[in-house]
Amino acid sequence: MTKQEWKKMKKKWQDRAEKVLLGRKIVKVEWMTDKECEDAMWYNKPICMLLDDGTWIYPSKDDEGND
């Protein structure tokens, strides 16, 4: 991937994240369930956050969604 392509990709994901996150309020925080971890093939259990528009967000180690 060229430097220009990398910059374009980063900008795309930043814009997408801003659209989903800016101005939102966290209304609930809970641990990911064992079933959700199993379905995602994760070994670690993260904290999940529910936003006021119904969107769930959860941290991952990298941009590929690895736990």
N, C-alpha and C positions, 0 to 999 in steps of 0.2 A: 504494500500500500504506500502510495506516495505521501509526502508531507501535506500536500494540498488535499488529497482524499481524506487523510486522517483529520485535518481541521474541519472539513465539511461534515464528516461523520460526527465529530464531537459536538459541533454546532447543532446538528439535527437532534441529537439526544438531549442536549441542554434545553432546546426549545420545547421538546416533548415533555420533559420533566417540569419545566416552568408552567406549561399549560395545565398539567395535572396537579401540581403542588402549590403554586402561588395563590395566596388568599384563602387557602383551605385551613380548617381547624381539625385537630386531632380530637376525636370524640370517644375513642376507646383504645385501650392498650391491653394486649394479652399475649401469652406464649403461643407459638404455633403448636398445634396438636400433634400427638404421635402419628395419627393417620396422615395428616398433611405432610409431615416430615417423610414418612414412608412413601407417600405418593410422589414427592419431589426427589426421592432418593437422597435425602440429606441425612447426615449423621449428627449434626448440631441443630439445636432448637433455638431459633431467634425470637425476639419480641416482634409482634406484628402490631400495626397501627391502623385504625379505621378512621378515615376522613369523613367530614360532614356530608360529602356527596355520595357515600357508600363505597368509595375506593379503599381497598386494603393495600397497605405498603409494608414491605419487610426487607430488612437488610440482607445482602449477600456479599460474599467475599470478592466477587469480580463482576464484570459486565456480562459474563456468560451465565450468571445465575447459580454459580456453585455455592454450596453452603460454606 
